[in-house]
Amino acid sequence: MVCALGAAVCFGTATVLQAVAARAVGTDGGGEAALLLRALRQWRYLAGLALDGLGFLFQIAALRSLPIYAVSAALASSLAVTAVVAARLLRVRLSGTEWGAVGVVCAGLAMLGLASGPEGNQDGSDTLRYVMLAVAVGMLLLAFAGGRLSGTSRALVLGLGAGFGFGVVEVSVRLVDSLAPLDLLTNPAAYALLIGGGAAFMLLTSALQRGSVTTATAGLVIGETIGPAAVGVVWLGDRTKEGLAWLAVLGFLVAVVGALALARFGEAPTVAEEA
């Protein structure tokens, strides 16, 4: 859980930096890949990527010892970190209600920590590995087509796509059972991990740069928590401590609801930049 929370701190801080960088590059066209390349010239975006990389290492460590549902909820709490960092570094004021939402997230994570059992002992089938690869490819296609989307649903679609991409990464980490080079080359989950992560970054960059970041962030939280948690319980054998399933469900719901309540902090860097 310490590693999962460390990942949340890294991801939450990176969101503030990346949102500012993504809005600074402008909308000069060229598609989503070109947008990502322009963002990579911003030092804030690069710093955010470095934090994302560190957070990913923490995430891998957490997924090797905790159920996916616990790690997913902890990662959703990165929005609470974003809120606190925005309040501290960007001088964004939090109301009492918003500080309460931060407390709700922490309470949900405490419940999960008490109720979580060890990670599931099921390795996952080859079918699940290919399903993850198919979802990752689908998110990559969505990333390349993201520039053609329009309307109020654009930010939600891109945010959900980014969430699904990060969700593929969470599940794929559990499906990679050997780091031997030959095993990695023949494991569809390894390709799903790389493709899903790349697609998620492209979709998230586009969502932060265009449309409602609040809506996109809410979609991101939903996409990267509910789906992976369900896969972990149904197909990978994730369980809770004896008699504490109710506490795990309650803690998961509380943490996610609190994170969704803080979704508007995706807008915080933009407000500070304009000011």
N, C-alpha and C positions, 0 to 999 in steps of 0.2 A: 504493500500500500504506500510505503514511503516513496518507492520508485514511481508509482502511478501519480502521486501528488507532485513529485518532482517534474514529471512530464507535463502536468497541467500548468505548473508555474512557467515552464519554458514556452509552451504553446500559447498561453494567455498573454505573456509579454510580447511574443513574436507577432501576435495579431495586431497589437497597437502599432508596432513598427511597420508591418506590411500594409496596413490600411492607409497609413499616411503616404507611404511610397507608391502604392497603387494609384491613389488619387492624384499624385504629383506628376505622373507620366502623361496624362492627357489622353484624349481619344483620337489618335491620328490614323486609325484604321490599321489594316494589315492582318486582322484576325487575332485569335486568342494566343497563338504561339508568338506572334510579334509583340503582343502586349506583355507577355511574360518576359521576353528578351529585353524590352525597354525597362521593365521593373527591375530586372537584374542589374541595371546600371545605377540604381539607387542604393546608397550605403545602408539605409534603414532596412531595405528589403533583404540585402545580403546578411545584415546582422540578425534579422528575423529568421532567415534560412539556417544560420548557424545555431540559433536557439532551437529551431525545429529539429535539426539533426541531433542535438543533445537530448531533446525531449523524446525523439524516436528511440534512442538507446535505452532511456529510462522505461519507455513503453514496452520494449522487447523484454526487459528484465521483469517487469510487472506481469506480462502475459505468460511468462514461464512459470509463475507460481500462484497467480490469482485467476479466478473465473473471469471470462470476458465481460460479464455484466458488471462486475466491480470495477474493472479497468475502464470500461466505457463511461460509467457514471463519473468516475474520477476525472476523465478527460473532459467530460462536459462541464466540470467545475472550472475549466480554464476560463470560462466567461466571467466567473467571479474574480479570477486573477486579473483579467482584462479590465474589469471595472475598478479594482483597487489600483492597478498600475496607471490607468487613465486619470484617476483622481489624484494620484501622487505626482506623476510626471507631467501631465497635461493640464493640471489644475481644473479638472472637471469635478463639479460638486455632486456628491451623492446625497439623495434625500434619506430621511429615516427609513422610508419604505424600501429603498434600494439597498441600504445596509442590512435591512431585515432579510432581503432576498439572499444576500451573501451568507448570512447566518443560516438560512434555510438550506442552502447548498451544503454547508459544513455539517449541519445536523444529519442530512441524508447520507453523506459520506461516512459519518460516524456510525450510523446504523448499519451500513453496508460492511464496514470494517468489522463490526461485532458479529455479523451473521455469515460472512463469506467463509466457505469451506475452501479446500484446496482446488486447484484447477482440475478439470475433467481428465479422466484417464483414457479417453477414447481418442484414437489418432485421426479419425476422419477418413471418409472413403475417397477413392479416386474421383468418383462422381462429384463430390463436394469441391474437390480441387479444381475440376474443370468448370464447375458452375462459377467459382470465384474468378477464374480467368475470363469467362464470358462476361461477367458483370464488369470486370475491370476494362475490357475492350469496349464495352458499351459506354462506360463513362468517358473513355478516351475519345470516342466518336462524338459524344455530347460536347466535350471540351472544344473540339475543332469546329463544331456547328454552333457553339454558344453565341458567336457574334451575330448570327442571323436571327436569334430569338428577339422578340419584342413584347411590349405590353407589361402589365403589372405582375404577371406570373414569372417573368424572366428571372428575377432575383431568387425567388423560391426554388425554381427548377435548378438553377446553377448551384444554389446552396445545398439542396438535396443531393445533387450529383456529387458535389465535393464530399458530403457526408458519407455517401455510399462508397466513394473511392477510399476514404480513410477507414471505413468499416471493412472493406476488402483487405486492407493492410492488417487490421487487427486480427481477422480470422486467419489470414494467410500465414502470419507469424506462428500460429499454433499448428498449421498444416505442414510447416517445414520441419521435418523430424531429423534431418541430417544436414550438416554443413559441408560434407565432402563435395568437392567440385563436380564429380560425375552425378551424384545424387541431385545436386541443385539444378544441373542442366536438364535433367529428366523429370523434374518435379514441376507440374503446372502452377502450383501455389507460389513458387519463386518468381515466375513471370507475372502472376497476378499481383504479387506484392509490389513489384517495380512499376508495372503499368498503372495499377490502381493509385499508387502514391503520386506518380507523375500527373495523371489525369486530375486528381484531387487538387493539386497545387495550381494547375491551369484554371480549373473551374473556380477555385476560391479567389484567385487573383482577379478574374473577370468579375466575380460577384462583388468584390470589395471596390472595384473601380467603377462599376456601372450599376445603376439601379439602387434599390433600397438595401443597404448593408444589414439593417436590422432584420429584414425578412430573410435575407440570405443566411445570416448567422443562426436564426431559428431553424431554418431548413438543415443547416450543417449539424446542429445538435441532434435533431431527430434522426437524420440519416446515419450518424456514426454511433448511435447508442442502441436504439431499439432493435434494428436488424441483427447486428453482431451479437447482442445479448441473447436473442432468440436462437441463433445458430449455435452458440456455446451451450445452451441448456438442452436443445433438442438433439443436436448431432455430435457434440463433443463431450457430453456427460458432465457439464458444470453443475455443481450442487451447492447447497448451503450447509451450515452446521445443523446437527440433529435438532429438529423442532423449531428452527429459526427461519424457515422459508418466508413466513409472513413478514418478518422484520427486514429481510433482504428486499422483498417486493416493495415494501413501504419506503425503505431507504432509497431504492432506485427511483421510484416515482417522485419522491420529495426532492432528490438531487436534480433530476431532469427538469421538473417544474420550476425550481429555483433558477436553474440555468436559463430556461426560456424567458423567465421574468427579467433576466439581465441581458437579453439578446440585443437590446437597443444600444449597448455599449460598443457594438461594431461601428456606430456612428460617431463615437466620442472623438477619435482622431481627426475626423473631418471638421467637426465643430471647432476644435482647437486650432486647426490649420487656418480656417476662415477667419477666426478671431485674430 
